[in-house]
Amino acid sequence: MKLKLCGAGCGRLGTLVELGRSGAGALALPGCLLYTRTGSAPHLTQDTLQEVGGVPAVAQLTLPTVAELHDVLEEYKEGAAKFIGMPDMVLYCSLHDPVTPCPSGYNTNKTVSLWGNSGRMEMTASKFMDIQRAIQPDWFQCISDGDTISGEAGRKRAKKSVDRSLSFLDVCLQLLEESLELQGSVMFGAIEGGDILEERLRSARETAKRPVGGFLLDGFQGRAMAKETKLKLVAAVTAELPEDKPRIIHGVGKPDEVLECIERGVDIFESFFPFQVTERGCALVFSYDYHSGPEAAALKQNGVQDPEKNDAEENQDEISKADPEMTPFEIFLKDKRYQDDFGPLLEGCTCYCCQRHTRAYIHHLLVTKELLAGVLLMMHNFQHYFSFFSAIQNALRDNKLDQLKKLVFRQALQGPANVKPGQ
């Protein structure tokens, strides 16, 4: 794996090349991973996934979902990629599923707890590497202790998380060197330390001294950490990391947060956010077309009203009534306003769903609880999200990331969730 960076003002524009065992894979940066559950894109078969445009070259496996298949994979001997029917896909194995919260307080000096369908699994460094040998991923996150708390008590816990994670890393690197099955695999070292700047910096510096292939910025999931603190820590950590190795962040998926992290040196994100949107019965409709002239015109293109003419606070209240987790970047298709809306989910979208079906049809599928609703929404939401990353790359290339950021942040303040039928 090699990282080729192009000069860019803010953000790291480039390409990861020579990926996978064949060395033929490539991933444009900034980019994202294909989120999967047990190696399968949610709601989609391999055939329907092929209808989605812009699918990333790297798929994310989550360890809790595949750890339970350890014995099967070990007997199979040919690795998870072939087992799940993705022999040509580059696989990245993460320690946790970004969609599934992990209970706190179960990690020790010797084990990290994972939570799968069968409940809690205690993972030592040795057991972790045994499972990786069976999976044979192209990339994998090293086992680490990302379970930290905020406040004064969190300072000691943050130090402990860094110490434990570095200890796990040293053991795993030694086992990686000795493993024939993992000779072609790249290990990503995890940067831990909670919200304590000194510990984050120590974790970054010490991890950078080890022979890892890249870095994972862990512990930024959820809302426990203030946004300002999160961004300050991300910027401080990336400043300590070598330029020639990729940086992945877990738990960041909303478009505005993605752009802020890219400005601070993050390369790779997960794509769990489109799945969460789909599970809410929603469609992504935010605009990322920074070429379309004035910001207001770009917003109206997708049915978004100017926030100066609409009460943003009132809009957010309506969003919350549908689902407290709903974001301003999506529309809630179960709403009755869409039962007679015969336009596509998003005007101008080239996805399979928008080219063939209407908002009214998706509304009908959702209220009648048809499984096809999840399939069509997932196809749209994935393609829209992957296209967003292409727009980011183009914006960096054109030196217009600031315009894209303003466009997305304008929508974040007002949001397209109140689009009326026919707009």
N, C-alpha and C positions, 0 to 999 in steps of 0.2 A: 504494500500500500504506500502510495506517495501522494503528498499534498502539494498541489501547484496553485499558488496564490497570484492573483493579478493585483496591481496597485489600485487601491480604492480609498476614497476619502474617509468614509466611516463605514465599518463593516468589512468583512473579509470575503471578497469575491474570489472564487477559484474553483478547482475541481479536485476531487479525490480520485486517483486513477490506480490501475492495476489491482482492483479489488477482487476478492474471492480466490478460491483455489486455482482457478484458471488464469487469473490476472486480467480478465477481459472486462470486468465491471468498472463503472465510473459513476460518481455522484457529484452533481453540480452543487456548489456551496454559495450562499447559505442554502441548506436543504433540509428535508425531513425524511423520516423513516416511514415505511408502510406499517401501520399498527395492525397486529394480528392477535387472535386469541387461539392458542394451541396451534399456531401456524396457519390459521385460516383468517382471511379478512372478514370481519363481522358482517353477517347477513349475506355474504357473497360467496358464490362458487368460483372456481378457477375460470370458468367460461364468462361469467358476468364481470369478474375483475378485469378481464381482457378488454371489456368494453369501456373501461375507465381510462381517460387520457392522463398522461403524465405520471403514471405510477412510479415511485422511486425505485432505484436499483437495490436498495437495502431494506429488508423486512425485519421487523422487531418481533422476536420471540420473548415471552415473559417466563422467567424461570418457574414460578409457581404452577403454571399450566403444563409445563413439560417435565417438571421434576417427577410427577406421578407416573410418567411414561419411561422412567429411567431404566427399569428392567427390560422393557420391550426394546428400547433403543439400543441397549447394551447387547442384547441378543441379535438385533438386526445388523449391527456393526457397520452400516454404511452412512450413518449420520442422519440428522433430522431433516435436512434439506430434501433429500431424496425420499425420505419416509412420508413427508407431508405433500409431496408432489410439486416442490419448487426447486428442482435440481440446479437451475441456472440462477436462482436468486441468492444474493449475498445475505447472510443471516447475522443479525446482532441479537445477542441474548442479554436482556436486562434482568436485574435481580428481582425487581418487583413489577407488578402491573400498575401503570399510572392511573387506571380507572378505579382500582380497588384499594381503599384505605387500609393501612396496616395498624393493628392495635399497638399501643405504645407500652414499653416496659418489659419486653421479653428477650432482648439481646443480652449476651454475657461476654466475658473476655474470650470465650472459646467458640460461641455459637451465635448465629443470626437467625431469627425466626422468619419463616415465610408462611404465607397463608394461601392455601389452595382449596379445591373443592372438598377435600377430605379433612380440612382443618389446618392446624398448626404443624409446621415441619421445622425441626431444628437442624441447622446447617453448619457443620464445621468446615474449615477451609479444605480439609482432605475430602470430605463428602462432596462439597461443592465442585471440586476439580474432577472427581469421579463422574459426576453428572455431565460436566462439560466435555469430558472425553467421549461420553456416549452421544451427546448432541452434535459434537464436532462443528461448532459455529465458526463463522469467519471472523466475527468480532464478539467479544463478550465483556461485560462489566465485571470487574473483580468484586468478590464479596466484601461488603463494608458495613459499618454501623452508622446508619443515617438517622437513627432515632434520637433526636435531641429536643430540648425544651428551652423556652425563652426565659429571660429574667436572670437574676443573680445566681439562682441555683443552676441555671443552664450553663454557666461558665465552666463549672467542674464537669458537667455532663458533656459539653462540647469538647473539652480536652480529652476526655475518655474516648469519645467517638473517633477522634483523630488518631489517638494511640492505638486503639483496636484496629482501625482500618489500615493503618500502616503495617501493623503486625500481620494481619490477614494478607495484605499485598505481598509482603516478603515471602510468606509461605507459598502463596499461589504462584509467584514468579519462579520459585525453585521447582515446584511441581510441573509448571508449564515447560520449563527447560528439559525436564526428564521425560515428558510425554511424547511419544511418537505420533499419537492420534491428533495432537494439537500443534504440530510443528508449523502448520500454515495459518494458525489462528492469531489474532491480534487482541491483546488484553488492554482494556481501558481502566486506568486507575481512577478511583473515586475521590473527589475533593469534598471533605466533610468539614464539620466545625460549627454547625448551627448558625446562629446570628452573631457569633463572636468573631470580629474581624481578625484579631491576632491568631486565633486557631485556624481560621480559613486560610490565612496567608501561610501559616506553618504547614498545613496540609498540602497546599499547592506547591510550596518549595520542596518539601520532602518527597512528594509523589513525583515531581519533575526530575528528581535525581535518579529515580528508578527507570529501568528499561521498558517502559510501557509504550504502547502504540498510539495512545491518545488519552484524553482526559474527560471524565464525567463530572459535571457540576451537579451534585446531589443535594437533597434536603430543601429544595425550593418549592416543593409541592404544597398545594393547599393555600389557605389564607392566614395561617398562623403568623407568618412573617409580614411586617409592614412593607408596602411596595417600595418605598424609598430605601429601606434597609436592604431589601433584596437586590435592587439595582446597584447600590453602592458596593455590596459584596461581590456581585458578578463582575463589575468593572475592576475591582481590586484583585480578584483571583486571576482573571484572564491576563492582567498586566504582568503576573508572575510566571505565566506559562510560556514555553517555547513556541515560536511562531510556526514551526514546521510540523506540528502535530495537531490533529483535529480536536475540537471541543464540543461535547454533547451536553445538553441540559435536559433534565427530566422534570416533568410536571408543569411545563410552560407551553400553552397551546393557543391562547387567545391572540388574534392578530395584532392588537396593539402591544401586548406583552412580548410577542415574538420580535417585533421591530425594535423595541427598546433593548432587548438582549442582543440582537444583531449589532446594534450600534456599539455595544460594549464587548464585542469580540467573540460571541458564540456562533458556532458553525452549523450545528445539527440539532433538530428538534424532533419530538415524537408527533404522531398524527392521531392521537387519541381524541382530540377535540372534535373532529367531524363525527366520530362515533358517539360521543356524548350528545351532540346536537341531534343526531338521528334518533337516539333513544328518547329524547324529549318530544319527538314528533315534529321536529323543526327542520327548516332548510336554511343553509347559509346564503345570504343575499347581499353581503357587503360588497362595495365597489373597491377595486384596486387599480382601476384604469386612470393613472395619473396623467395620461396624454389628452384627456377629453376636455381640456380647457379649464374654465373657472370651477372651483370646488363645488359650488351650489349646483351647477349643471351636471356635474358628475354624480352628485347625490340623487338628483331628481331622475337621472337615467334609470336608477334601480328602485324608484318609487319612494325615495327618502325625502322628506320635507326639510327645508332650511331650519336649523335649530333656533334661529332668531325669530322665526314666525310660529314656533311651536314650543310649548312648555316641556323642556327635557325631563323635568322632575315628574310631571304627570305621565309622560311616556314610560318612564322607568317603573312607576307604580303599576301600570297596566301589564308590563312585562312580568313583574313579580307575581301578579295574580295568576298568570299561567303556570309559572314555575320559578321558584326563587333562584335557581341556578341558571336561568336563561340569560343570554347575553344580548347586547344591542346589535349583534351581527347576524341575527337569525330571525325568521318569522315562524310563528306557531301555527302549523297547518290544521290543527284540530279546531281552531277558532271558526265560528259560524260564518264569519265574513268571507271565507274562502269557498263556501259550498257552491257559489255561483260565479266563481272567478275562473274563466276559461283561458287565462293566459298561462305561460310557462312559469315554473318556479322563479326563474330569473330571466328577464328579457336579454336575448343575445347569447345566452349560455349554450354551448355546443354539446353538453353531456347527453347521454342516452335518454335520461328522463325528460329533460326540457325539450328535446327534439320530438318527443312522441306523446307526452302526457301533460295534463294541466294541473293547476293548483286544486281545482274542484275534484279531480279524480284522486289525487293524493289525499285530500281531505276525506273523501268517501272511504278510501282504503284504511285510513287511520281510525275513523269512527266505527267502522265495522270490524276492526282488529284483524285485517288481512295481513299475512306475512309479507306480501308483495310491497307493502308500504315501506318496510325497513329496507328492502332490496333497492327500490328506486331512490329513496332518500339517501342511502349510503353511497350509491353511485354518484349522485349529484354532489353530495357534501365532500366526498373524497376528491373528485375532480376539481371542484372549486378551490379547495384548500391547496391541492398540489399546484394549481395554476397561480395561486397567490404567491407561492415561492418562486415560480418562474418570473412573476412580475417584480419580486424583490431583486432577483439577479439582474434583470434588465434595468431596474432603477439604479442599482449600484454601478452598472456598466455605463449608464447615461449620466451618472453623477446627479441623480434626482431622487435619492432616497428621502430627502426632506419633504419633497412634494407628496410622495406616497405616504409618508408618516402623517402629514397634515390631513390628507384625505381620510385615512383610516381613523385617526383620532377624532376627527369631526363626527364621524359616524358613531364612534364609541360614546361620545357625549350625548348624542340624540337618539341614534339607533333606528333601524328600519323595521322594527317589530310592529309598527302601527300602519303598515302599508294597507291601503284600502283596495278592494277589488277593482281591477281595470287600470290601476295606476301603472 
